[in-house]
């Protein structure tokens, strides 16, 4: 069987990538959340636990043997070099795992959700790159509500996000997620129509 058509879904934190992925899953598209893959790798016994602890300190390992995500976030979202070091450690491993899942898939369409899809090079394996966007104020409010962050913590995470202008230049489709769920579903349906015309 030929390789699946791969949709790459990206965008800033709390823009609604997961909502787009859920809509696609409801339409029968196989979905891969790169963040979930990463979380599996920093769980107890995960392949990234030791490398991250070697770089950021053994106190990054929680009592259960996983990486303490909150402690790690406190470091990397306040220090651009630390974030770059974390990306350099984690991106190759996550990309390899995602690539393997795509290679093993027998689906016609696979969608991959990744915050740094473009910046990590993961977009190179995608046939269509979708960028999900929303207004900064909406994004910040969603992030605070979803992650239980303070306004200051949210601002640090937003400041660490890649440049949206550069992402727009690389995206095949831009999805505006300032509206309600039906509006998002209509945009996803229109985008799917475009993707289904792509040669496999």
Secondary structure, DSSP 8 states (H G I E B T S, - for coil): ----EEEEEEESTTSSHHHHHHHHHHTT-EEEEHHHHHHHHTSTT-TTHHHHHHHH-GGGB-TTSSB-HHHHHHHHTT-HHHHHHHHHHHHHHHHHHHHHHHHH---SEEEEE-TTTTTTTGGGG-SEEEEEE--HHHHHHHHHHHHT--HHHHHHHHHTS--HHHHHHH-SEEEE-SS-HHHHHHHHHHHHHHHTTS--
